[in-house]
Amino acid sequence: MEPRSPAANDLKDAHRRFREFRLGKTEDRIFTHPIGHPSEPTGFCPCEGSFWKATWVYAKGALLRLVFNLPFNGLKVWLLRRLGARVGSKVYFCAGVWIDPLFPELLTIEDGVFLGTSAKMFLHEFGVGEFRAGKVLLRRGAFVGGLAVIRCGVEVGAGAVLAACAVVARDVPSGCTAISPPARIINPATKQIM
């Protein structure tokens, strides 16, 4: 079935609901809305707007990338707060951490969180037929290993650990560890996993 493109009135209502979601006026952690194919205009990407809106989106992304590759942790925390994220005290970002630049106001990081080298946090995603944005919450003392990926809408509990290279698509309870399965080797002759 072909994904449907939203009608103008439907899209206007969706924008209102999304604005309320981003401002924290709803208890929802995830916002979804049907869209056409993501290669077509969706109405949810700021880069589809005016030249200045698109320029701001790309400038914000470039600034985050630059700052998060510098060794100055205080500057990283300051910039995220200026962009609307809620960041507690004693939060540490290793070099190369990537945070979705479109909707940083959906990110909350509590005190004492550590984010390893090149960890990534997504706050929105486009799929075939659906736009999705979600609040990411890293609770007090969470540890995010290097190259770990956190999907939008995920809550990582207090003291939880995301192992290096973990891909986290659902909540991680407090005190638990999330690991990705190791790579499996498939024998091409037998098609069996070794």
C-alpha positions in Angstrom: 0.0 0.0 0.0 1.3 3.4 -1.0 1.8 5.8 2.0 -0.6 8.7 1.9 0.4 12.3 1.8 -1.2 14.2 4.6 -3.9 16.7 3.7 -3.2 20.4 4.5 -5.7 20.6 7.4 -4.3 17.3 8.8 -0.8 18.7 8.5 -1.7 22.0 10.2 -3.2 20.1 13.2 -0.1 17.9 13.3 2.2 20.9 13.4 0.2 22.3 16.3 0.4 19.0 18.2 4.1 18.6 17.4 4.8 22.2 18.7 3.0 21.3 22.0 5.0 18.1 22.2 8.3 19.9 21.7 7.4 22.5 24.3 6.6 19.7 26.9 2.9 20.5 27.0 2.0 16.8 26.6 3.0 13.7 28.7 3.8 11.8 25.5 7.4 10.6 24.9 6.9 9.9 21.2 5.2 11.9 18.5 4.3 10.2 15.2 2.5 11.3 12.1 1.9 9.7 8.7 3.7 11.2 5.8 4.3 10.3 2.2 7.7 9.0 1.1 10.5 10.9 3.0 12.1 12.0 -0.3 9.1 14.2 -0.8 8.4 17.3 1.3 7.0 16.1 4.7 6.2 19.3 6.4 8.3 18.3 9.5 11.8 19.1 8.4 12.9 22.7 9.1 15.2 22.4 6.1 12.1 22.4 3.8 11.2 25.9 4.9 12.7 29.2 4.0 16.3 29.7 3.0 17.0 31.2 6.5 15.3 28.3 8.3 17.3 25.8 6.3 20.5 27.7 6.8 19.9 27.8 10.6 19.4 24.0 10.6 22.7 23.3 8.8 24.5 26.0 10.9 23.3 24.5 14.1 24.4 21.0 12.9 27.8 22.3 11.9 28.2 24.1 15.2 27.3 21.0 17.2 29.7 18.9 15.2 32.6 21.4 15.7 32.0 21.9 19.4 31.6 18.2 20.1 34.9 17.5 18.5 36.7 19.9 20.8 38.1 18.9 24.2 36.2 21.6 26.2 33.4 19.8 28.0 31.9 22.9 29.5 31.4 24.4 26.1 29.5 21.3 25.0 27.2 21.5 28.0 26.7 25.3 27.5 25.8 24.9 23.8 23.3 22.1 24.4 21.6 24.2 27.1 21.5 27.2 24.8 19.8 25.0 22.2 17.1 23.9 24.6 18.3 20.6 25.9 18.2 20.0 29.7 21.6 19.0 30.9 22.5 18.3 34.6 25.8 18.7 36.4 28.9 16.6 36.1 27.8 15.4 32.6 30.8 14.4 30.5 30.9 14.1 26.6 33.8 12.4 25.0 35.0 13.7 21.6 32.8 12.9 18.6 29.5 12.5 20.4 26.7 13.3 17.9 23.3 14.7 19.0 20.5 15.2 16.6 20.6 19.0 15.8 17.0 19.4 14.7 15.1 19.1 18.0 17.6 19.4 20.9 14.8 20.5 23.2 13.7 16.9 23.3 16.9 15.8 25.1 17.2 15.5 28.9 20.5 14.4 30.5 20.5 14.1 34.3 23.5 14.5 36.6 26.6 12.4 36.4 26.0 10.9 32.9 29.0 9.8 30.8 28.8 9.6 27.0 31.6 7.8 25.3 33.4 8.5 22.0 31.2 8.9 19.0 28.0 7.9 20.8 24.9 9.0 18.9 21.4 10.2 20.0 18.6 10.5 17.6 15.6 12.8 18.4 13.7 12.2 15.2 13.5 9.9 12.2 11.7 9.6 8.9 10.5 6.3 7.8 8.6 5.3 4.7 5.1 6.5 5.6 5.9 8.0 9.1 7.6 10.9 10.8 8.6 10.1 14.4 10.2 12.3 17.1 10.8 11.3 20.6 12.2 12.6 23.9 15.4 11.0 25.0 16.0 10.8 28.7 19.3 9.7 30.3 18.8 9.3 34.0 21.3 10.0 36.7 24.6 8.2 36.5 23.9 6.4 33.2 26.9 5.3 31.2 26.8 5.4 27.4 29.7 3.5 25.8 31.6 4.6 22.7 29.7 4.3 19.4 26.4 3.4 21.1 23.3 4.6 19.3 20.2 5.7 21.1 16.9 5.9 19.1 14.4 8.7 19.7 11.9 8.1 22.5 14.3 6.0 24.6 14.7 6.4 28.4 18.0 5.0 29.9 17.5 4.4 33.6 19.6 5.6 36.5 23.0 3.8 36.6 22.3 1.8 33.4 25.1 1.0 31.1 25.0 0.9 27.3 27.9 -1.2 26.1 30.1 0.0 23.3 28.4 -0.2 19.9 25.0 -1.0 21.5 22.0 0.0 19.4 19.2 0.9 21.8 15.7 1.1 20.5 13.7 0.6 23.7 14.0 1.7 27.3 16.8 0.4 29.5 15.8 -0.1 33.2 17.8 1.4 36.0 21.0 -0.6 36.8 20.8 -2.8 33.7 23.3 -3.2 30.9 22.3 -3.1 27.2 24.6 -4.9 24.8 24.3 -5.6 21.1 24.5 -9.1 19.9 27.9 -10.0 18.6 28.4 -10.4 14.9 27.4 -13.9 13.5 29.3 -15.7 10.8 27.2 -17.4 8.1 28.8 -20.1 6.0 27.8 -19.3 2.4 27.9 -22.9 1.3 25.5 -24.2 4.0 23.7 -21.0 4.8 24.1 -21.9 8.5 25.3 -19.7 11.3 28.7 -20.7 12.6 
